[in-house]
Amino acid sequence: MKRVSLIFLLLAGALFCGCKDKVKTSDSGVVEAKSTTIAESSSVDTLRHPCRGCLDTITEIPYDIPAQRFDETAQALAHATGCFIETDLAKTGSVKVNAVKGKMSIRDAIRVAIKGTKLQITEEKPDRLKVEIVEE
């Protein structure tokens, strides 16, 4: 029984060893935590967590998304940032949008993608962005 418990503990430890934050204490006693899921911004001296969503408007994230349908671009942007993009895919999904390349915020990335199309950001909230077709 002890052998089974030990094997289980070793297996569980191996599975979860990459999930913990790495904590570093500086000489001044300040604790600095860096997680494998946090990306560091080069333009702003802050850390960005991917589940933070649309609140993180100043952090620039590197994108390399080709020109494609809006549904594909919206999914890629949402997965990269944790920002929920609300839209009616029956209406907006097949609209061809621009490529998104370079470092920018999620809001700027969506603006670059939909520039020159009939899509527009119609609502911006801390936890989501809404994109709709705007007929002129």
ROBAKOL-707923 format. One line per field, with one value per atom (N, C-alpha, C): x, z, y; residue in one letter; atom name. Coordinates in Angstrom, 1 decimal. Last residue first. Layout:
% ROBAKOL-707923
x: [X:...] $
z: [Z:...] $
y: [Y:...] $
rest: [a:...] $
atom: [CA:...] $
END
This chain:
% ROBAKOL-707923
x: [-24.0:-24.0:-24.8:-24.2:-24.6:-24.6:-22.1:-22.7:-23.0:-21.9:-22.0:-22.7:-20.1:-21.3:-21.0:-18.6:-18.3:-19.6:-17.7:-18.8:-18.5:-15.6:-15.8:-16.9:-15.4:-15.7:-15.7:-14.8:-14.7:-15.0:-15.1:-13.9:-13.7:-16.4:-16.6:-15.3:-17.6:-16.3:-16.6:-19.4:-19.4:-18.1:-18.8:-20.0:-20.1:-16.5:-16.6:-17.8:-17.6:-17.2:-17.4:-17.5:-17.5:-17.1:-17.1:-18.4:-18.5:-13.6:-14.7:-16.0:-11.6:-12.0:-13.1:-10.5:-10.4:-10.8:-10.5:-11.7:-11.7:-7.8:-8.4:-9.6:-7.4:-6.6:-7.3:-9.2:-9.4:-8.6:-8.1:-9.4:-9.6:-5.7:-5.7:-7.0:-6.6:-6.0:-5.9:-7.6:-8.5:-7.9:-5.2:-6.3:-7.3:-2.3:-3.3:-4.4:0.6:-0.5:-1.4:3.1:2.7:1.7:2.3:3.0:2.5:-0.5:0.9:1.5:-3.3:-2.9:-1.5:-5.0:-4.0:-3.7:-8.5:-7.1:-6.2:-11.3:-10.6:-9.2:-14.3:-12.9:-12.3:-17.1:-16.5:-15.0:-18.2:-17.6:-17.0:-19.2:-18.2:-17.5:-21.4:-20.0:-19.0:-23.8:-23.7:-22.2:-23.3:-24.1:-24.0:-22.0:-21.2:-22.0:-22.3:-23.3:-22.5:-20.2:-20.6:-21.6:-17.8:-19.2:-19.6:-15.0:-15.4:-16.8:-13.2:-14.4:-14.8:-9.8:-10.8:-12.0:-7.6:-8.6:-9.8:-5.6:-5.7:-6.7:-5.6:-4.4:-4.4:-8.4:-7.5:-6.2:-9.2:-9.7:-8.9:-7.7:-7.5:-8.0:-8.8:-7.3:-7.0:-11.5:-11.1:-9.6:-11.2:-11.8:-11.4:-10.2:-9.4:-9.9:-12.4:-11.1:-10.2:-14.4:-14.6:-13.3:-13.5:-13.5:-13.7:-11.1:-12.5:-12.5:-7.9:-8.8:-10.2:-4.6:-5.9:-6.8:-2.9:-3.1:-4.5:-1.3:-2.5:-2.8:0.6:1.0:-0.2:1.3:0.4:1.0:2.4:2.8:1.8:0.7:1.0:1.4:1.0:1.1:1.5:-1.1:-0.1:-0.2:-3.3:-2.0:-0.9:-5.6:-5.6:-4.2:-6.8:-5.4:-5.2:-9.4:-9.0:-7.5:-10.1:-10.0:-9.5:-8.3:-9.4:-9.1:-6.8:-7.2:-8.2:-5.7:-7.1:-7.6:-3.0:-3.9:-5.4:-1.5:-2.0:-3.0:1.4:0.1:-0.3:3.4:3.1:1.7:5.1:4.1:4.0:6.4:7.0:6.0:5.9:5.3:5.9:7.1:6.9:6.4:7.2:8.5:8.3:5.6:5.5:6.8:5.6:6.1:6.1:2.9:3.8:4.3:2.3:2.4:3.4:2.5:1.4:1.3:4.5:4.7:3.6:4.9:4.3:4.6:6.8:6.6:6.0:7.0:6.5:6.3:9.2:8.8:8.3:9.4:9.1:8.6:12.0:10.8:10.6:14.5:13.4:12.1:16.6:15.9:14.7:17.3:18.2:17.5:14.3:15.4:16.2:13.0:13.2:14.4:10.8:12.1:12.2:8.8:8.9:10.4:6.9:8.2:8.4:3.8:4.5:5.9:3.1:3.3:4.1:3.0:1.9:2.1:5.0:5.1:4.0:4.2:5.4:5.5:2.1:1.8:3.0:3.1:2.1:1.9:4.9:5.4:4.4:3.1:4.1:4.6:1.7:1.0:1.9:3.8:3.2:2.4:4.4:5.5:4.8:2.0:2.5:3.5:1.9:0.8:1.3:4.1:4.0:3.0:3.2:4.4:4.4:1.0:0.8:2.0:2.2:1.2:1.0:3.8:4.4:3.5:2.0:2.9:3.5:0.8:0.0:0.9] $
z: [-43.4:-43.5:-44.7:-40.9:-42.3:-42.4:-39.1:-39.1:-40.5:-37.3:-38.6:-38.5:-34.2:-35.0:-36.4:-31.2:-32.6:-33.4:-28.0:-28.8:-30.2:-25.4:-26.5:-27.4:-21.8:-23.2:-24.2:-19.3:-19.5:-20.9:-19.5:-18.9:-19.2:-22.8:-21.4:-20.8:-25.6:-24.9:-23.4:-28.5:-27.1:-26.5:-31.2:-30.8:-29.3:-33.6:-32.1:-31.7:-36.8:-35.9:-34.4:-40.2:-38.8:-38.0:-42.9:-42.3:-40.9:-43.1:-43.3:-42.8:-42.4:-43.8:-44.1:-39.7:-40.4:-41.9:-38.3:-38.9:-39.7:-37.4:-38.1:-38.9:-35.9:-37.1:-38.0:-33.8:-34.7:-36.0:-32.6:-33.2:-34.2:-31.7:-32.6:-33.3:-29.9:-31.1:-32.2:-27.9:-28.6:-29.9:-27.2:-27.8:-28.5:-28.1:-27.2:-27.9:-29.9:-29.7:-28.6:-32.2:-30.8:-30.6:-35.3:-34.4:-33.0:-37.3:-37.1:-36.2:-38.6:-37.4:-37.1:-41.7:-40.9:-39.7:-42.0:-42.2:-41.3:-42.9:-42.1:-42.4:-44.3:-44.4:-43.7:-42.7:-43.2:-43.2:-41.5:-42.9:-43.4:-39.0:-39.1:-40.4:-38.7:-38.8:-39.2:-38.7:-39.5:-39.7:-37.2:-38.3:-39.3:-35.0:-36.0:-37.3:-33.3:-33.9:-35.1:-30.5:-31.9:-32.3:-28.1:-28.3:-29.7:-26.9:-28.1:-28.4:-24.0:-24.6:-25.7:-23.6:-23.7:-24.5:-23.5:-22.5:-22.6:-25.5:-24.5:-23.3:-27.3:-27.0:-25.8:-27.6:-27.0:-26.5:-28.9:-27.6:-26.9:-31.3:-30.4:-29.0:-32.4:-32.2:-31.2:-32.7:-31.9:-31.5:-34.5:-33.2:-32.2:-36.8:-36.1:-34.7:-37.4:-37.1:-36.3:-37.9:-36.8:-36.4:-40.1:-38.7:-37.6:-42.2:-41.8:-40.4:-42.8:-42.8:-42.4:-42.7:-43.1:-43.4:-39.8:-41.2:-41.5:-37.0:-37.5:-38.9:-34.8:-36.2:-36.8:-32.1:-32.9:-34.2:-28.8:-30.2:-30.9:-26.9:-27.1:-28.5:-24.5:-25.9:-26.1:-22.2:-22.4:-23.9:-21.9:-22.2:-22.5:-21.2:-22.5:-22.9:-19.7:-19.9:-21.2:-19.7:-18.8:-19.1:-21.1:-21.8:-21.0:-19.4:-20.3:-20.9:-17.7:-17.2:-18.1:-18.4:-18.0:-17.6:-18.9:-20.0:-19.7:-17.2:-17.1:-18.2:-17.4:-17.9:-17.8:-15.6:-16.0:-16.4:-16.6:-15.8:-16.3:-17.9:-16.9:-16.0:-21.3:-20.0:-19.0:-23.5:-23.5:-22.2:-23.1:-23.3:-23.2:-20.8:-21.8:-21.9:-20.3:-19.9:-21.0:-19.6:-20.6:-20.1:-17.6:-17.7:-18.7:-17.3:-18.1:-18.2:-15.6:-17.0:-17.9:-13.4:-13.8:-15.2:-10.9:-12.4:-12.7:-8.2:-8.7:-10.2:-5.8:-7.2:-7.7:-2.7:-3.4:-4.8:-1.3:-2.0:-2.8:0.0:0.6:-0.1:-1.4:-0.4:0.3:-3.1:-1.9:-0.9:-3.9:-4.2:-2.9:-4.4:-3.4:-3.8:-6.6:-6.4:-5.4:-7.6:-6.7:-6.5:-10.1:-9.7:-8.9:-9.8:-10.0:-9.5:-11.1:-10.0:-10.4:-13.2:-13.0:-11.9:-13.4:-14.3:-14.1:-11.5:-11.2:-12.2:-11.9:-11.4:-11.3:-12.6:-13.5:-13.1:-10.5:-11.9:-12.8:-8.4:-8.4:-9.8:-9.3:-9.1:-9.1:-9.2:-10.5:-10.4:-6.5:-7.4:-8.8:-5.4:-5.1:-6.1:-6.6:-6.9:-6.6:-5.3:-6.8:-7.2:-2.7:-3.1:-4.6:-2.8:-2.4:-2.8:-3.5:-4.4:-4.1:-1.3:-2.6:-3.5:0.8:0.8:-0.5:0.0:0.0:0.0] $
y: [51.5:53.0:53.4:49.0:49.4:50.9:47.3:48.6:49.0:44.3:44.9:46.2:44.3:44.1:44.7:43.3:43.7:43.4:44.1:43.7:44.2:42.8:43.8:43.2:42.4:42.0:43.1:43.5:42.0:41.5:46.3:45.7:44.2:47.0:46.8:46.2:48.5:48.2:48.1:48.2:48.2:47.8:48.1:48.9:49.0:48.0:47.8:48.7:46.9:48.0:47.5:46.0:45.6:46.8:46.4:46.8:46.5:47.5:46.5:47.1:49.2:49.1:48.1:47.2:48.5:48.3:44.9:45.3:46.6:44.7:43.6:44.1:47.0:46.8:45.7:46.6:47.7:47.5:44.3:44.2:45.4:45.5:44.4:44.2:47.4:47.9:46.8:45.7:46.6:47.1:44.3:43.6:44.5:46.3:45.8:45.0:45.0:46.0:45.4:44.2:44.3:45.4:42.4:43.3:43.3:42.0:41.7:42.8:40.8:41.5:41.1:41.3:40.6:41.5:42.1:42.3:41.4:39.9:41.0:41.0:39.1:39.0:40.2:37.6:38.9:38.7:35.5:35.3:36.5:36.4:35.3:35.3:38.1:38.7:37.7:36.6:37.8:38.3:34.5:34.2:35.4:35.5:34.9:34.6:38.3:37.3:36.7:38.7:39.0:38.0:39.5:39.2:39.6:38.3:39.1:38.6:38.3:37.8:38.8:37.9:38.9:38.2:36.3:36.1:37.0:36.5:37.5:37.2:34.4:35.0:35.9:33.8:32.8:33.4:36.2:35.8:34.8:36.0:37.1:36.8:33.6:33.7:34.8:34.4:33.2:33.3:36.5:36.7:35.6:35.1:36.1:36.4:33.4:32.8:33.8:35.3:34.3:33.7:36.8:37.4:36.4:35.1:35.4:35.9:36.8:35.6:36.1:37.5:38.0:36.8:36.0:36.3:36.9:37.2:36.5:36.9:37.6:37.3:36.5:39.8:39.0:38.7:40.4:40.2:39.3:42.9:41.4:41.3:45.4:45.1:43.6:46.8:45.8:45.4:48.5:49.1:48.0:47.0:47.8:48.3:44.8:45.1:45.8:44.2:45.3:45.7:42.0:43.2:44.4:39.4:39.9:41.2:37.8:39.2:39.8:35.5:35.5:36.8:36.0:35.8:35.7:38.7:37.3:37.1:40.5:40.4:38.9:42.8:41.5:41.3:45.8:45.1:43.7:48.1:47.3:46.7:48.1:48.5:47.6:47.0:48.4:48.9:44.2:44.9:46.5:42.2:43.3:44.0:38.8:40.0:41.0:36.5:37.1:38.5:33.7:35.2:35.6:31.1:31.5:33.0:30.5:30.1:30.6:33.4:32.1:31.8:34.8:34.8:33.4:37.0:35.8:35.9:38.2:38.4:37.1:39.8:38.5:38.9:41.5:41.6:40.3:41.6:40.8:40.9:42.6:43.5:42.8:40.6:40.9:41.8:38.8:39.7:39.9:35.6:36.7:37.5:34.2:34.6:35.7:31.5:32.6:32.9:30.4:30.4:31.6:28.7:29.9:29.8:25.4:26.4:27.6:23.7:24.6:25.6:21.8:22.9:24.0:19.9:20.6:21.8:18.1:19.5:20.4:15.7:16.3:17.8:15.1:15.3:16.0:14.8:15.8:16.1:12.5:13.8:14.9:10.6:10.9:12.2:10.7:11.0:11.4:9.8:11.1:11.6:7.2:8.2:9.6:6.0:6.2:7.2:6.1:6.8:7.0:4.4:5.8:6.7:2.0:2.6:4.1:1.6:1.7:2.4:1.2:2.4:2.7:-1.2:0.0:1.3] $
rest: [e:e:e:e:e:e:v:v:v:i:i:i:e:e:e:v:v:v:k:k:k:l:l:l:r:r:r:d:d:d:p:p:p:k:k:k:e:e:e:e:e:e:t:t:t:i:i:i:q:q:q:l:l:l:k:k:k:t:t:t:g:g:g:k:k:k:i:i:i:a:a:a:v:v:v:r:r:r:i:i:i:a:a:a:d:d:d:r:r:r:i:i:i:s:s:s:m:m:m:k:k:k:g:g:g:k:k:k:v:v:v:a:a:a:n:n:n:v:v:v:k:k:k:v:v:v:s:s:s:g:g:g:t:t:t:k:k:k:a:a:a:l:l:l:d:d:d:t:t:t:e:e:e:i:i:i:f:f:f:c:c:c:g:g:g:t:t:t:a:a:a:h:h:h:a:a:a:l:l:l:a:a:a:q:q:q:a:a:a:t:t:t:e:e:e:d:d:d:f:f:f:r:r:r:q:q:q:a:a:a:p:p:p:i:i:i:d:d:d:y:y:y:p:p:p:i:i:i:e:e:e:t:t:t:i:i:i:t:t:t:d:d:d:l:l:l:c:c:c:g:g:g:r:r:r:c:c:c:p:p:p:h:h:h:r:r:r:l:l:l:t:t:t:d:d:d:v:v:v:s:s:s:s:s:s:s:s:s:e:e:e:a:a:a:i:i:i:t:t:t:t:t:t:s:s:s:k:k:k:a:a:a:e:e:e:v:v:v:v:v:v:g:g:g:s:s:s:d:d:d:s:s:s:t:t:t:k:k:k:v:v:v:k:k:k:d:d:d:k:k:k:c:c:c:g:g:g:c:c:c:f:f:f:l:l:l:a:a:a:g:g:g:a:a:a:l:l:l:l:l:l:l:l:l:f:f:f:i:i:i:l:l:l:s:s:s:v:v:v:r:r:r:k:k:k:m:m:m] $
atom: [N:CA:C:N:CA:C:N:CA:C:N:CA:C:N:CA:C:N:CA:C:N:CA:C:N:CA:C:N:CA:C:N:CA:C:N:CA:C:N:CA:C:N:CA:C:N:CA:C:N:CA:C:N:CA:C:N:CA:C:N:CA:C:N:CA:C:N:CA:C:N:CA:C:N:CA:C:N:CA:C:N:CA:C:N:CA:C:N:CA:C:N:CA:C:N:CA:C:N:CA:C:N:CA:C:N:CA:C:N:CA:C:N:CA:C:N:CA:C:N:CA:C:N:CA:C:N:CA:C:N:CA:C:N:CA:C:N:CA:C:N:CA:C:N:CA:C:N:CA:C:N:CA:C:N:CA:C:N:CA:C:N:CA:C:N:CA:C:N:CA:C:N:CA:C:N:CA:C:N:CA:C:N:CA:C:N:CA:C:N:CA:C:N:CA:C:N:CA:C:N:CA:C:N:CA:C:N:CA:C:N:CA:C:N:CA:C:N:CA:C:N:CA:C:N:CA:C:N:CA:C:N:CA:C:N:CA:C:N:CA:C:N:CA:C:N:CA:C:N:CA:C:N:CA:C:N:CA:C:N:CA:C:N:CA:C:N:CA:C:N:CA:C:N:CA:C:N:CA:C:N:CA:C:N:CA:C:N:CA:C:N:CA:C:N:CA:C:N:CA:C:N:CA:C:N:CA:C:N:CA:C:N:CA:C:N:CA:C:N:CA:C:N:CA:C:N:CA:C:N:CA:C:N:CA:C:N:CA:C:N:CA:C:N:CA:C:N:CA:C:N:CA:C:N:CA:C:N:CA:C:N:CA:C:N:CA:C:N:CA:C:N:CA:C:N:CA:C:N:CA:C:N:CA:C:N:CA:C:N:CA:C:N:CA:C:N:CA:C:N:CA:C:N:CA:C:N:CA:C:N:CA:C:N:CA:C:N:CA:C:N:CA:C:N:CA:C:N:CA:C:N:CA:C:N:CA:C:N:CA:C:N:CA:C:N:CA:C:N:CA:C:N:CA:C:N:CA:C:N:CA:C:N:CA:C:N:CA:C:N:CA:C:N:CA:C] $
END
